[in-house]
């Protein structure tokens, strides 16, 4: 899933760990975060979970989906100010 890779790049650009994303998503399962970001195909995340991840990272899922589908690598390249949280 290229969307997971795009979300993972955003997470890394923000300097967040998996645990930081878990906390922002208000979930207690590290495996859920890993499954989203590493595209584990044994149990794909629900759309609701993907939306929750995008919201936690303060990006629109549509932005991530479009970036993933338009990128040759399937990864969204963004500057941190494009998705930083507003005060």
N, C-alpha and C positions, 0 to 999 in steps of 0.2 A: 504494500500500500504506500504509494508515494506521499499521501497526505501525512502519514505518520512521520516519514522522513522530514517533511517540511516543518511539521510541528517540533520535531526534535532539533532541527537547526535553529529555530526561533528560541527554543529553550536554552540551547547552548550559547547563543548570541547574548541572551539576557544574563548569562552566567549562572543559571539555575541548575541545581542537581535534580535527580528524579524525586528526591524527598521534598525539595522546594515545590515542585509541580504537584506532588501528592497533597501537600498542605494547601496550596492555592485551589486545588480542585475539591478539597474537603473529602478526600477518600483515604482509606487506611490500607489499601492494597497496592504494594509496590509492583506486583505482577501485572496489575491493570495498566499502570503507566508504561511499563516495559512493553506490554503487548501493543499499546497504541503506537509507541515511538519506534518499535523495531519491526512492525508489520508481521507479527506472529499470526500465521494463517490458521492455526489450530482452533482459535476462538477469536474471531474478528470483533473489534469493539463496536458497540452500537453507535448510531448517529448521535444519540443523546450524550454519550461519553465523549465523542469527538467534539461536539459543541462545547461541552464543559471544559475540555482541555483548551480549546481556542479561547474561550472566555477567560480562563485562568491566565493565559498568556497575553490577554488583552489584544487579540487580533480577531478579525471576522473569519469564520470558517470559509466563507466564499472567497476571500482573499487567498487563503491557504490552498484551497482546491484549485483555483485558477492558476496560481503560481506553480503548483505541482504539475498541473497538466500542460502548462506552457514551457516548463523548464526541461531541457534535454536530460538533465540528471534527475529530475523529479524533485528537486529541492528548491525552495523559495529563497532567493537572495534578497535580503532587505537590510537596510540600515536600522540600527536600534531605535533611532528617533521616529521611524515610521510606525512602530508599534509600542512605544513606551506609554506607560499609564499616564493619564492626565490627572493633574492634582485636583 
